[in-house]
Amino acid sequence: MPTIDYSTKIPNNVNLAEDRTLQRALEQWQPNYLSWWNDMGPDGSQGFDVYLRTAISVDPQGWAQFDYVKMPEYRWGIFLNPAEKDRKIHFGDHKGEDAWQDVPGEHRANLRRIIVTQGDTEPASVEQQRHLGLTAPSLYDLRNLFQVNVEEGRHLWAMVYLLHKYFGRDGREEGEALLERRSGQQDNPRILQAFNEPTPDWLSFFMFTYFTDRDGKFQLCALAESAFDPLARTTRFMLTEEAHHMFVGESGVSRVIQRTCQVMNELGTDDPAKLRAAGVIDLPTLQRYLNFHFSVTIDLFGADQSSNAATFYSSGLKGRFEEGKRGDDHRLHDQGYRILQVQGDRLVEQEVPMLNALNEVLRDDYITDSVGGVSRWNKVIEKAGIGFRLSTPHKAFHRSIGSLAGVKVSPDGRVVSQQEWNARVAEWLPTESDRAFVASLMGRVVEPGKYANWIAPPMVGINRQPIDFEYVRFN
């Protein structure tokens, strides 16, 4: 499996030295990236030695090495999966043709839009998380945050490489714009709304990395099917790193639940007020955070009916999740799919052409995958002998995009009146007092082996290290 050349200014496995024009362009972009990182990367972290994982090959079985690195010295670069010999397009109207090694002129604008939108999410999440290091519940968690951050930065590099290599001046301008937008900024925000939401506390971070990074997994899987081979190869390697981000979220929430259940049993109570007084996050509050992050994330898949989604598929730009495992004709011209509509005071299913419903197909695949992790969280509660169960809300709950936008639907899927919504929304979504309480727990713990009161230690450390390992050294 190809190794990565770390002897060059920009580490890569794409023979960058053979394209001097591209190399110069990316070397001009690099200082701007480092300036963005220093301005918007993890707050106050520039001098720390962090036990980070760095890719040394693109082999998923053994592609990383661990060592202490100062984050501004992390070797961000450009890594693509190896090319598949004689790869064919396997869906859409070009099915059976050779995969594209360059951008067809008629698909140039759409491909650029797809790459820019994906690229914009990467620095956005770093910006959203930039202050979290100041309230880390342990060195283990601080290190995981920093690992997520540097990998999101590398994913930005992956998209910028594609823009520079294949889109000329337009691509270079888009690459600069990716460093100019800011998460949550009113005048120049990030493209997708979920990436303008604040991530003010570690419970939000764990929910974000579980739910929103899982959206990243599904979008990257769909792009990994692309007829544009460099995009497919790029996103396949990105998926290797994305798995760790979702692990951070799933295990983080699981540890919060474990600690809460422990205190519930110690005190013999499920009273949220008593549990909060004991310094842990009660399960109903966890459910409200789950409802919020799940609903915001499923909006990222777009409108339930989309002519753009149909165009992207038919053109071969973006496939479905696990396209190769599906038993249909992979063209979908005569296929239908059922989506939800509102009729009066109830939700009804309506069959529409599948090509126009591909956002909904991807959303439903995502929901199935998300439910799996929630069931694993419930096993922690069940093992503690507690009757409470977490659940994902109905997919029509708290939606802002598509035919369900603004419709008042309860977490169990009932269309409700504005009056009932107003009366019960504090049961369903985090309140200001919920957020203030969670924020009050966020005190920094950086002594090796120590963990904040509201979260349990992990079962195992990173790279087989002990959980009291010095994952971050403060110099």
QUITAFEN-V283313 format. One line per field, one symbol per residue. psi: psi as a letter, one per 40 degrees, with the letter a starting at -180 (. if undefined). Layout:
psi->???
This chain:
psi->hhihheeidhiifefdeegddddddddddddddddddddeahhfedeihhgihhheifhddfeiihihhhdeehgiahhiiiihhfhiheiaeeheiiiheihhdeedddddddddddddddddddddededdefheidddddddddddddddddddddddddddeeaddddddddddedihhehddgiidhddeeiigeiddddddddddddddddddddddeeidhddddddddddddddddddddddddddddddddddddddefiehddddddefihidddddddddddddddeddeaidhhddddddddeedhaihfdeeieaefdedeiiihihihhbfihiihhihddeeddddddddddddddddddddddddddefheihiiiiieehfieiaeehehhhideehhiiddddddededdihidddddddddegihhehheiiideiiiidiahfeiieeigdhhh.
